[in-house]
Amino acid sequence: MIKLLCTLMAIAAAHAAKLAPNNAAHDLFLTVPMLRALDTWDPTFQPWGDRNYEDEIIHEYKFSAHQAPFAVVTDFNGDGLPDVALHGRTKRDDVVVVLLSSASGSYRVYPILRTPLAGCESQNLPCRLGMFLEIIPSSTHFTGAFAGYPLTLRRDAFQIVWSGKAAQLYFWADGKFNTYTTGD
């Protein structure tokens, strides 16, 4: 199985992925089917944790049971089961992936973003990441200032935010993740 960071724990409940505060950090609880999907996809995957992000991000971030800078837990595909967007690393890359549920209760990994590890990440040194994830609720309306056309979300989505630089929304529609620029 995946060699997990101390903040990543499996629970036996079939569909109970969640984020929970634990002193100064936030623990991510994934189900066994989610962990199996991650292990099949890449057994070296490790999620980032609170300590890996810039102090400004941690102090201003709106933590909840559904989001932390490294994870968003919600139902992206509308099947009533929790899905999880994760920011983490493999042996070679910094990645954002989504664990998307199916009606059978299994999960599939959808790679969203992959960049080569550089600097601290490749040397196993403490990192101060300036990129984070956040949940965007269904019914949120975007005017299209950056994307060029308006959009109203039918389901919850997530966005990747590059602190002070840009933001990219990812939403499930027509059997795939679609993108929409929300910040420049």
N, C-alpha and C positions, 0 to 999 in steps of 0.2 A: 504494500500500500504506500501511499504518499507519505514521505517523511514530513510530518506536519510541524509548523511553528507552534510554540506553546499557546498562541492565541487561536488556533484552529482546532476545534474539537468536533468529533462525530457524536451524534446522538441517535438512538435507535428509532425514535419516532419516525414514521414513514414520511410525513410532510411537514416538518416543523423547523425549517431553516429560519434563523433569526440572528439579530445582533443584540448583544447585552453589555451594559457597562460593567466593568470590573476594575474598581479603584480608578486609576488614571488612564486605563486602556479600555478598549472595547473588544470583546470576544465574539468571534464568528462561529456559529454552530451550524454545521451542514449535516444533511441526512446521509445515510449510508449510500443510497443510490447516487447522490451528488458526488460523494467522494469516489465512488467507483468510476463514474464518468470522467472525473479529473485524472484519476490514476491511469485510465485507459488512454486518455488524450496525451498526457505527459506526466510521468511519475515524478519528475523533478519540480513540478509546479509548487510554488509557495506564495501565499498571499502576503502582500505588504501589511504592515500594522501601523497603528497610530504613530509610533516612534519614528517611522520612516518619512514622515511628511514635514514640510517646513513649519516652524512654530506658528507663523501667522495663519496658516491654513487650519491647524488644530485649534487655535484660540477662537477663530471666527466661524468654524464649521458648525452646522446645525445637526448635531448627532441625534439619531432617533433609533427606534427598534427596526427601522427600514433602511437606514443609511449610515455609513461611515465613509471616510475618504477612500477606503479600499474596497467597499462593497455596497451594493444596492440590492435589497431583497423585496421583491414584489412580483406580481403576475404580469409578465410582459406579453404573453400570447393569448390571454383571455380564457384559459382552460380551467381556471379556478385553483391551480396549483402554484406554489411559490417558485419563482425563478430567481437566479442570482447573477448579477454582474460583478465580476471580481477584477481588481487590479493587483497584479503580482508579478512573479518572475519565474522563469524556467532556468535551466542551467546556462542558457545563452542569451535569453531575451527578456525585456520588460514587456509584459503583455496585459491586455484587457480581454477577458473572455466572458461569455454568458453561458450559464448552465440553464438550458431551456427544457422544461418538462414536457412530457408526452402523456397522452391519456392512459398509457399503461403504467405510469409512475416512474418510468426510467427517465434519464436525462441525457441530453446531447450537448457537447461543448461547441459553442460558436466562437471562433477567434474573431475579435473585433479590431484589435490594434496590436502590432508586434514591432518592436524596435530592438536593435542589438543592445545588450548591456554594455555600459561604458563606465569608466571611472569607478566610483565606490561600489556599485552593484557587482561588477565583475571581479572585484577584489574582496568581497564579503566585508566591506567596511560599512559603518552606519551611513545611511543615505538621508538626504533632506529633499524629498520629492516635491516638485511644484505643480504636479498634475494630480487631479482627484476626480472622483465620481460623485454624482448627486442624482437623486430621484426627481423626476418631473411628473407630476400627477396628470391623470387623464383629464380631459377638458381644458387643459392649458392651451391658450391661443397665442400664436406667434404671428406678428404682422408681416414678417418677411423682410425686415430691414437688412438682414445680412444674406439671407438665402434667395431673395428676389421674388418669393411668393408666400402667401399666408398658409398657416397650418394650425389645425386644432386637433389635439391628440384624442384618439378614441380609447386608448389604453395607457396605463402608466408606462413611462419610458425612463431612460437615464441619459445623462450627458457627461462627457469628459470635459473637464475644465482645465485649461492650462493657465495657471494663476497669472492674472494681469495680461494675458495674451489673447486667448481665443476660447471658444466653446463649440462642441459638436454634439448634437442630439442624436441618439440612436433609438429608433422605435420599430416595433414589429408590425408589419403590414404585408399582405400578399405573400405570406410564407417565407419572409426574409427580414433581416434587419436593414432598415433604410436610414439614411443620414440626412441631417438638416443643420445648417450652420446657424447657431444662435448667438454667437459673439465673435468679435473680430479683434 
